[in-house]
């Protein structure tokens, strides 16, 4: 069964800070924010605005939201989205929350990603 996805407005960036870094105030902006700390890094996804230029980051990402909530016992949802995109050579950065998944793609690949997802049986709005 295909998923309903919405392309969210705005550009995002994926940042990498040191494992002991404090979570910066600029990380709390945008429709999607993700802050993940491991023993090796502090990884932040947030809006591109107001992030210092010297921050190690990949800019120019857009986000497809899988409309949820999704039951945590469901299997294969992310694979049904990521597989066709990988076959079409569209790079993704995935974020999962309790309720749903977000697929980030580079802005110049948004149209191609939407077309691939639609051909794979998913529905995409917000384009």
Secondary structure by P-SEA (a helix, b strand, c coil): cbbbbbbccbbbbbbbcccccccccccccccbbbbbbccccccccccccccccccccccbbbbbbcccccccccccccccaaaaaaaacccbbbbbcccbbbbbccccaaaaaaaaaaaabbbbccc
